[in-house]
Amino acid sequence: MQEAGLPHKTEDELVTEEQKKTLLAYLQKSHGASDSGERKITLKRKSSSTLKAGQGRAGRNVTVEVRRKRTYVKGGEAAAQPDADTPPAVADSSQAEAEAARIREEEAARAKANEDARNAEVERKAEAERKAEEERLKAEEAARQAEQERLAKEATEKSAAKPEAPADPAAAAAELQAKEQAEQKGGKRGKAKEKERRDAPGSRSGGGKGRRELSLKSERRTKRRPSHRQSALHVETQGGEFKPTEFISREVEVGEVNSVADLASRMAIKASEVIKTLMGMGVMATINQTLDQDTATLVVEEMGHKVKVVSDDVLEEKLEASLKIEGDTEPRAPVVTVMGHVDHGKTSLLDYIRHTRVTSGEAGGITQHIGAYSVETKGGQVTFIDTPGHAAFTSMRARGAKVTDIVILVVAADDGVMPQTEEAIQHAKAAEVPIIVAINKCDLESADPDRVTNELAAKDVVPEEWGGDTQFVKVSAITGEGVDRLLEAIVLQSEIMELGAIAEAPGQGVVIESRLDRGRGPVATVLVQNGSLKQGDVIIAGECFGRVRAMLDDTGQPTKSVGPSQPVEVLGLNGTPAAGDDFSVATDERSARELAEFRADKSQERRQATQQAAKLDNMFANMVEGEKRILKLVIKGDVRGSLEAIIQALADLGNDEVGVQVLGSGVGGISESDATMAVTYGAAVFGFNVRADKAAKTLLEKEGIDLRYYSVIYELIDDVRAALSGMLSPEIREEIVGIAEVRDVFRSPRYGAIAGCMVTEGSVHRNKPIRVLRDNVVIYEGELESLRRFKDDVNDVRAGTECGIGVRNYNDVRPGDQIEVFDAKEVMRDPRVGSFVSVNDVKVSKDLSYAEIYVSSLQVNEPAEQEALIKVLNEGPRIEKLIGTAMASVPANDSDEDGISSSDAVQQVKRLYGAQKVGHTGSLDPLATGVLPMCFGEATKFSQYLLASDKKYWTRIKLGVATDTGDADGDVLETRPADHISAVDVEAALPTFRGEIQQVPSMYSALKHNGQPLYKLARQGIEVEREARCISVFSNELAGFSNADGVVEVELEIHCSKGTYIRTIAEELGAQLGVGAHVTALHRRAAGPYTEQDMVEIDELGKLRDEDVSLDKFLRPIASTVGQWPEVVLTDATAFYVRQGQPVQIPHAPTSGWVRLSESSSGKDNLFLGVGEVLDDGRVAPRRLVATQ
C-alpha cells in the first residue's frame, strides 16, 4: 500500500473507496504489459464503389475506386491504453495520473535503448511512404473529379430528373481523417474511450470472427470497429494488401484426465471443434466425456497447439515431501516370500518352521490369500509371506514378489517344474529378487531331486554347485529334514544383501491383504517396510484412510508399535484397501481425507476414461456380438486378494459366444442390496467364504435366484466354466454310418435309376441322409427313396450285402460311384456338463437296476426349457460316464455285502452332516467293508496319526485261481487244483507272513510312479518295477477253512501295520502253497482305537437324518484320535505359549516321544489343545494344535 502511495501503517486503519480504486489501479499497472515507447503504424486501404449515372436503359454503372492511407503515431501500451478494467474515477484522479506517469517513465527508460533504432526506421519509412502516397492520391483525385463532373453533366442533359447523388467519397475520406486527428488531439481521455469502445462486448475488435487487420510492423493485433451507418464504400473481402487473421497457437495444459469441455476451453475454441477432431481420429465422444493424457495430447497437437503436460498429483507430491526419511539406517529382518505350484507343500513347509498348522485352516488345503508371519530363527527374525500356487492367483503371486527381499521357490521332488513354478520364476526375476530353491517332499519314495535340478537349470535357475548363483536345499515339510539348512541359507543371503531401514521415522509399507470383519469393521494386513507404525497414527492406504485404533501381530496379540519388516493387522480404516496398495503415515487426518478423496475421484475418472462403449470399433463389435450369451454374477468374498483373483480368473473365461459379466463384487457378507441387484439383472449370487443375511436369502429364494457358497476358489471357477460350456450352442457332428459301392445301374419305371450296390462299410439305413461321391468328390447330397434286398423293402442293409438303392430326385448314378450314408447329431461342446445344467450327484441302486441323477440348473427358470436341457443332457455321453463310474464303485461279491470307496463314503457323510470339511483316515479298498474313521473340521489336522495306526482285517481267500488284480474282478491268469490243500497246510504257511516282512505293492495299488498312480498304469497294460516295503504283521490266524466241490476257501484274521496290502498276502500265500489265490471278501474290523462297536452304517445315518434325529451323538472327541499317547495337562500360562507355537518346559512330561496336550479346565474334562513332541532338551514342542479362540 505504501508503494501505491497510500498513507496506511497498521492493519486497523480504514480504507476509503477512493483509496481502494487507487490501490487497484496500481496493482493493475504493476501486473500489466510494459511500455514500448512511441510507434508509428501506417495502414493502406483500397475500396471501390459503383455509381449509376443516367436513368432507364441508357444508364451506366461507373466504378469508383478510393485509396486511403492512415498513419498512427502511438505511445506505449501502458500510456496509450489504460486497462479496460480500470474505473473512470481512477483515470481522472490526479494521484493515479501521477503514478501512471511515473510508471510510464520508468518503462520508457528501460525500453528506450531497444526502441530508438526501430522507431527511427519506422518513422523514416512512414514519412517517405506518406509523401509518395499523397502525390499519387492528388493525381488520382483530380482525374476522378473530372470524370465525375463529365458524367454528371451528361446525365443532366439526358434526364430532366436527376437522381440523388451518393455521398462524395472524397468528402467522406476527408471527414474521417479530420475525426481521427481530433481524436489524437483529445488526449488520454479520448484514447481511453476509444479502447473502451474497442473492448466492449459487442465490438468486433473485442473478439469474434470479424475481419482482422494485421501489420508486420506492429506487435499488437488490432481490429476495426464496424461502422453503424450505411455506406456505399465496401472493403473487399478478398485480395488487396491485407491478409486474414493468423491462427493463434496456445500452450495448452494437459493433465492425466481431461474432459472434452475443459480441453476446448483451454484452447479457446468450441467443444464441437474438439468433438469433430476426435471423430476424425475414430473416437466418438461427448462434451462431458473424459480423455486420457495420450488422447488429449494427440487432439491438442492435431489442432496445432503446443502441449504442456502437467501433473495432477499435487497432493501426492505434498505427501511424498512430508515423508522424506532422514536418520541412521539399522539392520532389518529379511522378508521372504514362499512361492511355487499348488500342492507342492509351500504352506506345509512354512507350517513346520512356524510350528503351527496353517494348511488345514485353508479350504481345500490350498492357500486362498497371502499370509504374512514373523518367525524367530537361530539367525534372527524372518518374515515369511505365503502366496497361493493355484493358477487363479497370478496377480497375488506377482504382488508377493514385489514386496519381498528373498523368494523361496518350493518344488515337489516327485512332481517337478509345473506351470505356476515357471510363473513364480518369472515374477522373481522381474522383481530382481534372489531365489532359494527348496526341493520339498524328499522323504517320498518317488522323489527325484536330480530331475528337479535339471528342469530348473533349463529355466535358467542354476545351482551354485553347477556354477550358478542359486542355493538349492533338499527339505521335507513332514519330517523337517533340511529345514535348518534352508533357514541358514536365508540368513546367509540376507547378510549378503545388507538389508537396512530407518526405524525412527513415519511408517511406510504395503497392504498385504484386507477384509471386512464382522464386529471389527475393515481389517488390513500391512507389512511395514520403513519407519515405525504406532497405535493412534493416521494412515492412508490407497483410497482409504483412518486412525489406527488397534494393531494385532501375526500371533493375534495386541501391539502398540511395529518396526520395519514386521507384518501387522490394522483396525480403524474407513474401508478395505486393495491388496498391493502402499500405505504411509499422514501428518493429520484432514490431509489424509483430502488425498483419499482425491485418489477415489481420480480412480473414478480413470474408470470412466477406459469405457470403450462409445468407440466406433467397439460399436461395430457390439453389433457382431449381439447374440453373445452372458452369464451375470454378483460375487462377494471374505478378503480383497481372493476376490481380485476370482474376478481376474473369471475374466479369462468365455469366448466369442459366451462370456462372464461380474455386475457387482465386494468384501463382506451378501446383503439385501446385493440380492436386489441380482434380482434386477437376473444374476446368480456367489459367496466365497461369506454367507447371505436373512433378508437377502429370503429375497433370493422368493425370486428363484441361484445362490451358491464356495470355500475353494477353483471349485467356483470350475462351476462357472461348466455353466459357460452349457451355454454354448450344440455342435452339429456328422458320423458316417455306412458306405455302399455302385456296381451297376438299372432302370425302374417307378423310381428311375436304381443303383445295384455292395455295402462295403457299416450299414446303409433307409431314413438317413446320403451323399453321392464320384472320384471321392461329393456330387450330390440328399436322401434315399428306396432300399431293397432282392424284391423286399428293407430298413437297413449291413456290410457285405448287396442291395438296390434309389436316390430321390437324382438319376445320374454311375457304376463306380459311392453312396455315403451319414448321421448328423447335436453334441455338447463340452462333454462334462449339459447346457446350463450341472450334475451334482449320481446314485446307483444296490441291484444296479436304476440310477438317480441329481442336477441343478443355472439361470433357467422356465420348466419347458429345463426339460429340454435335461433331455439334451440325457442324450449326451456325460450321464453314461457318470453312471459307469458309480457302478464301478459297487462291487459284486459272494457275501452280497455292498462295498464302497473311501471317497464315496466321505461325500455321502459330508452331505448327511452338512459339513464343509471332511476327510477319511486311509483309503478303503472298494472291495472292503467295515470301519472307516472320518474326521470333521479341526479333527482333519490329526487324521495323519490315524493313517499311521494299526488295522485289523477279516478276509476270505479262494485258492487255486490267480488273477491279475488279486481279486475276483480281474482276469484269470492261472488255474490249478487246490483240493489237496488242508487247513494244516495253511496254518503251517502262515508264520511266514508274521513280524516285519518285505512286501512288494500290487500294480493295482494307489502308490505313484512319476506322479501316476500304479493302478492307472496297470489298466494301460504298463507294469513298472516296485520296491519292496517293510511292513509289520502282528498276527494272522486261520479263522475258517472250507473245501466244497473242489472250491477251497480260507478265512483269516489279520492284525497289521499301515501300508499292508491284504491282496498281496493272499497272492503270496497262494504262491507258497503252489496253487495261486485271490481275495474274494475283505472286511476291516478296526482302525487304530476305533472298532466295529464304535461303527455306525451310512444307511443308518441316512435313515436317522430323514427322521430328523440328531447325528451328533455319533461324533467322538478329537482327542480320541491320539488316545494311545500320554496326556500332558498344561497350566493357563504354559498353554498361552504353546498356542503361539513355542516349546515349553513341563516337569511331569515324559522324557521322549509324542504326547497329548490339554489345558486344565474347571469342567469335567480338560480342554484338548493338540499334540506335541518331547525334544532332546526335555521341552515339549507343539506340532499340531486345534484352532481355539
VENHU-V806154 format. One record per backbone hydrogen bond with DSSP energy under -0.5 kcal/mol. CO is the residue of the C=O (numbers start at 1). NH is the residue of the N-H. If there is no record, write none. Layout:
CO:NH ; CO:NH
This chain:
1:6 ; 2:5 ; 10:13 ; 16:20 ; 17:21 ; 18:22 ; 19:23 ; 20:24 ; 21:25 ; 22:26 ; 23:27 ; 24:28 ; 25:29 ; 26:30 ; 27:31 ; 29:32 ; 39:74 ; 41:43 ; 41:72 ; 43:70 ; 45:68 ; 46:236 ; 47:66 ; 48:234 ; 49:64 ; 51:53 ; 51:62 ; 53:60 ; 55:58 ; 56:59 ; 60:53 ; 60:62 ; 61:63 ; 62:51 ; 62:64 ; 64:49 ; 66:47 ; 68:45 ; 70:43 ; 71:73 ; 72:41 ; 72:74 ; 74:39 ; 76:80 ; 77:81 ; 83:86 ; 87:90 ; 87:91 ; 88:92 ; 89:93 ; 90:93 ; 93:97 ; 94:98 ; 95:99 ; 96:100 ; 97:101 ; 98:102 ; 99:103 ; 100:104 ; 101:105 ; 102:106 ; 103:107 ; 104:108 ; 105:109 ; 106:110 ; 107:111 ; 108:112 ; 109:113 ; 111:115 ; 112:116 ; 114:118 ; 115:119 ; 116:120 ; 117:121 ; 118:122 ; 119:123 ; 120:124 ; 121:125 ; 122:126 ; 123:127 ; 124:128 ; 125:129 ; 126:130 ; 127:131 ; 128:132 ; 129:133 ; 130:134 ; 131:135 ; 132:136 ; 133:137 ; 134:138 ; 135:139 ; 136:140 ; 137:141 ; 138:142 ; 139:143 ; 140:144 ; 141:145 ; 142:146 ; 143:147 ; 144:148 ; 145:149 ; 146:150 ; 147:151 ; 148:152 ; 149:153 ; 150:154 ; 151:155 ; 152:156 ; 153:157 ; 154:158 ; 155:159 ; 160:162 ; 168:172 ; 169:173 ; 170:174 ; 171:175 ; 172:176 ; 173:177 ; 174:178 ; 175:179 ; 176:180 ; 177:181 ; 178:182 ; 179:183 ; 180:184 ; 181:185 ; 182:186 ; 184:187 ; 186:190 ; 187:191 ; 188:192 ; 189:193 ; 190:194 ; 191:195 ; 192:196 ; 193:197 ; 194:198 ; 195:199 ; 196:200 ; 197:200 ; 200:203 ; 203:206 ; 204:207 ; 211:224 ; 213:222 ; 215:218 ; 220:222 ; 222:213 ; 232:234 ; 234:48 ; 247:249 ; 248:250 ; 250:252 ; 250:306 ; 252:308 ; 253:255 ; 254:310 ; 256:293 ; 258:291 ; 259:263 ; 260:264 ; 261:265 ; 262:266 ; 263:267 ; 264:269 ; 265:268 ; 270:273 ; 270:274 ; 271:275 ; 272:276 ; 273:277 ; 274:278 ; 275:279 ; 276:280 ; 277:281 ; 278:283 ; 279:282 ; 282:616 ; 283:285 ; 286:289 ; 287:261 ; 289:260 ; 291:258 ; 292:296 ; 293:297 ; 294:298 ; 295:299 ; 296:300 ; 297:301 ; 298:302 ; 299:303 ; 300:305 ; 301:304 ; 306:252 ; 307:309 ; 308:254 ; 312:314 ; 313:317 ; 314:318 ; 315:319 ; 316:320 ; 317:321 ; 318:322 ; 319:323 ; 320:323 ; 321:324 ; 330:501 ; 334:336 ; 334:383 ; 335:405 ; 335:406 ; 336:385 ; 337:339 ; 337:408 ; 338:387 ; 339:410 ; 341:344 ; 345:349 ; 346:350 ; 347:351 ; 348:352 ; 349:353 ; 350:354 ; 351:355 ; 351:356 ; 356:358 ; 358:361 ; 358:362 ; 359:362 ; 362:365 ; 363:366 ; 371:386 ; 373:384 ; 375:377 ; 375:382 ; 377:380 ; 380:377 ; 381:334 ; 382:375 ; 382:384 ; 383:336 ; 384:373 ; 385:338 ; 385:387 ; 386:371 ; 389:342 ; 390:393 ; 391:394 ; 393:397 ; 394:398 ; 395:399 ; 396:400 ; 397:401 ; 398:402 ; 399:403 ; 401:404 ; 405:434 ; 406:337 ; 406:408 ; 407:409 ; 407:436 ; 408:339 ; 408:410 ; 409:411 ; 409:438 ; 410:341 ; 411:440 ; 412:415 ; 412:416 ; 413:448 ; 418:421 ; 418:422 ; 419:423 ; 420:424 ; 421:425 ; 422:426 ; 423:427 ; 424:428 ; 425:429 ; 426:430 ; 427:431 ; 428:433 ; 429:432 ; 434:407 ; 435:471 ; 436:409 ; 437:439 ; 437:473 ; 438:411 ; 438:440 ; 439:475 ; 440:413 ; 441:444 ; 444:447 ; 448:452 ; 449:453 ; 450:454 ; 451:455 ; 452:456 ; 453:457 ; 454:458 ; 455:459 ; 456:459 ; 456:461 ; 457:460 ; 460:462 ; 462:470 ; 463:466 ; 463:468 ; 464:467 ; 470:464 ; 471:437 ; 473:439 ; 473:475 ; 475:442 ; 476:480 ; 480:483 ; 481:476 ; 482:486 ; 483:487 ; 484:488 ; 485:489 ; 486:490 ; 487:491 ; 488:492 ; 489:493 ; 490:494 ; 491:495 ; 492:496 ; 493:497 ; 494:498 ; 494:499 ; 499:332 ; 501:330 ; 501:503 ; 502:531 ; 503:505 ; 505:532 ; 507:585 ; 508:529 ; 508:530 ; 509:583 ; 510:512 ; 510:527 ; 511:580 ; 513:525 ; 514:640 ; 515:517 ; 515:523 ; 517:520 ; 517:521 ; 521:517 ; 522:572 ; 523:515 ; 524:526 ; 524:570 ; 525:512 ; 525:513 ; 526:528 ; 526:568 ; 527:510 ; 528:565 ; 528:566 ; 530:508 ; 532:507 ; 532:534 ; 533:562 ; 534:537 ; 537:539 ; 537:548 ; 538:586 ; 539:546 ; 540:584 ; 541:544 ; 544:541 ; 545:574 ; 546:539 ; 547:549 ; 548:536 ; 550:571 ; 551:559 ; 552:569 ; 553:556 ; 557:553 ; 560:535 ; 562:533 ; 563:566 ; 566:528 ; 568:526 ; 569:552 ; 570:524 ; 571:549 ; 571:550 ; 572:547 ; 575:577 ; 578:581 ; 581:511 ; 582:542 ; 583:509 ; 584:540 ; 588:592 ; 589:593 ; 590:594 ; 591:595 ; 592:596 ; 593:597 ; 594:598 ; 595:599 ; 596:600 ; 597:601 ; 598:602 ; 599:603 ; 600:604 ; 601:605 ; 602:606 ; 603:607 ; 604:608 ; 605:609 ; 606:610 ; 608:611 ; 612:615 ; 615:619 ; 616:620 ; 617:621 ; 618:622 ; 619:623 ; 620:624 ; 621:625 ; 623:626 ; 624:627 ; 625:628 ; 629:659 ; 630:632 ; 631:661 ; 632:684 ; 633:663 ; 633:664 ; 634:686 ; 635:666 ; 636:688 ; 637:668 ; 638:516 ; 639:643 ; 640:644 ; 641:645 ; 642:646 ; 643:647 ; 644:648 ; 645:649 ; 646:650 ; 647:651 ; 648:652 ; 649:652 ; 650:653 ; 657:629 ; 658:655 ; 659:631 ; 661:633 ; 661:663 ; 664:635 ; 666:637 ; 669:671 ; 670:693 ; 671:675 ; 672:676 ; 673:677 ; 674:678 ; 675:679 ; 676:680 ; 677:681 ; 678:682 ; 678:683 ; 684:634 ; 685:708 ; 686:636 ; 686:688 ; 687:689 ; 687:710 ; 688:638 ; 691:670 ; 693:697 ; 694:698 ; 695:699 ; 696:700 ; 697:701 ; 698:702 ; 699:703 ; 700:704 ; 700:705 ; 706:685 ; 708:687 ; 710:689 ; 712:715 ; 712:716 ; 713:717 ; 714:718 ; 715:719 ; 716:720 ; 717:721 ; 718:722 ; 719:723 ; 720:724 ; 721:725 ; 722:726 ; 723:727 ; 723:836 ; 724:728 ; 725:728 ; 731:733 ; 731:827 ; 733:825 ; 735:737 ; 735:823 ; 737:763 ; 738:821 ; 739:760 ; 739:761 ; 740:819 ; 741:743 ; 741:758 ; 742:816 ; 744:756 ; 746:754 ; 748:752 ; 752:748 ; 753:807 ; 754:746 ; 754:756 ; 755:757 ; 755:805 ; 756:743 ; 756:744 ; 757:803 ; 758:741 ; 758:760 ; 759:800 ; 761:739 ; 762:799 ; 763:765 ; 764:797 ; 765:768 ; 768:784 ; 769:822 ; 770:782 ; 771:773 ; 771:820 ; 772:779 ; 772:780 ; 773:818 ; 774:777 ; 777:774 ; 780:772 ; 782:770 ; 783:808 ; 786:806 ; 787:794 ; 788:790 ; 788:804 ; 789:792 ; 792:789 ; 795:766 ; 797:764 ; 798:801 ; 801:759 ; 803:757 ; 804:788 ; 805:755 ; 805:807 ; 806:785 ; 806:786 ; 807:810 ; 814:817 ; 817:742 ; 818:773 ; 818:820 ; 819:740 ; 819:821 ; 820:771 ; 821:737 ; 821:738 ; 823:735 ; 823:825 ; 825:733 ; 825:827 ; 827:731 ; 830:833 ; 834:837 ; 836:858 ; 837:834 ; 838:840 ; 838:856 ; 841:854 ; 843:852 ; 845:848 ; 850:845 ; 852:843 ; 853:855 ; 854:840 ; 854:841 ; 856:838 ; 857:859 ; 862:866 ; 863:867 ; 864:868 ; 865:869 ; 866:870 ; 867:871 ; 868:872 ; 869:873 ; 870:874 ; 871:875 ; 872:876 ; 873:876 ; 873:879 ; 876:880 ; 877:881 ; 878:882 ; 879:883 ; 880:884 ; 881:885 ; 882:886 ; 883:887 ; 884:888 ; 885:889 ; 886:889 ; 887:890 ; 889:891 ; 893:896 ; 897:899 ; 901:905 ; 902:906 ; 903:907 ; 904:908 ; 905:909 ; 906:910 ; 907:911 ; 908:912 ; 909:913 ; 910:914 ; 910:915 ; 917:937 ; 919:935 ; 923:925 ; 924:902 ; 925:928 ; 927:1082 ; 928:900 ; 929:1084 ; 933:921 ; 935:919 ; 936:939 ; 937:940 ; 938:941 ; 939:942 ; 940:943 ; 942:945 ; 942:946 ; 943:947 ; 944:948 ; 946:949 ; 950:1088 ; 951:1056 ; 952:1085 ; 952:1086 ; 953:1054 ; 954:1083 ; 955:1052 ; 956:1080 ; 956:1081 ; 957:959 ; 957:1050 ; 958:1078 ; 959:1048 ; 960:976 ; 962:973 ; 962:974 ; 966:1079 ; 967:970 ; 971:964 ; 974:962 ; 978:981 ; 982:986 ; 983:987 ; 984:988 ; 985:989 ; 986:989 ; 986:990 ; 987:991 ; 989:992 ; 990:993 ; 991:994 ; 995:997 ; 995:1033 ; 997:999 ; 997:1031 ; 999:1001 ; 999:1029 ; 1002:1005 ; 1005:1015 ; 1007:1014 ; 1009:1012 ; 1012:1009 ; 1013:1016 ; 1013:1017 ; 1014:1018 ; 1015:1019 ; 1016:1020 ; 1017:1022 ; 1018:1021 ; 1027:1001 ; 1029:999 ; 1029:1031 ; 1031:997 ; 1032:1034 ; 1032:1057 ; 1033:995 ; 1035:1055 ; 1037:1039 ; 1037:1053 ; 1040:1051 ; 1042:1049 ; 1043:1045 ; 1044:1047 ; 1046:1048 ; 1047:1044 ; 1047:1049 ; 1048:959 ; 1049:1042 ; 1050:957 ; 1051:1039 ; 1051:1040 ; 1052:955 ; 1052:1054 ; 1053:1037 ; 1054:953 ; 1054:1056 ; 1055:1034 ; 1055:1035 ; 1056:951 ; 1057:1060 ; 1060:1062 ; 1061:1065 ; 1062:1066 ; 1063:1067 ; 1064:1068 ; 1065:1069 ; 1066:1070 ; 1067:1071 ; 1068:1072 ; 1069:1073 ; 1070:1074 ; 1070:1075 ; 1070:1076 ; 1076:960 ; 1078:958 ; 1079:968 ; 1081:956 ; 1082:929 ; 1083:954 ; 1083:1085 ; 1084:931 ; 1085:1092 ; 1086:952 ; 1087:1090 ; 1090:1087 ; 1091:1094 ; 1092:1095 ; 1097:1101 ; 1098:1102 ; 1099:1103 ; 1100:1104 ; 1101:1105 ; 1102:1106 ; 1103:1107 ; 1104:1109 ; 1105:1108 ; 1111:1114 ; 1112:1115 ; 1117:1120 ; 1118:1121 ; 1119:1122 ; 1120:1123 ; 1122:1125 ; 1126:1156 ; 1128:1158 ; 1130:1160 ; 1131:1135 ; 1132:1136 ; 1133:1137 ; 1134:1138 ; 1135:1139 ; 1136:1140 ; 1137:1142 ; 1138:1141 ; 1144:1146 ; 1144:1180 ; 1146:1149 ; 1153:1174 ; 1154:1126 ; 1155:1172 ; 1156:1128 ; 1156:1158 ; 1157:1169 ; 1157:1170 ; 1158:1130 ; 1159:1167 ; 1166:1168 ; 1167:1159 ; 1169:1186 ; 1170:1157 ; 1171:1183 ; 1171:1184 ; 1172:1155 ; 1173:1175 ; 1173:1181 ; 1175:1178 ; 1179:1175 ; 1179:1181 ; 1180:1144 ; 1181:1173 ; 1184:1171 ; 1186:1188
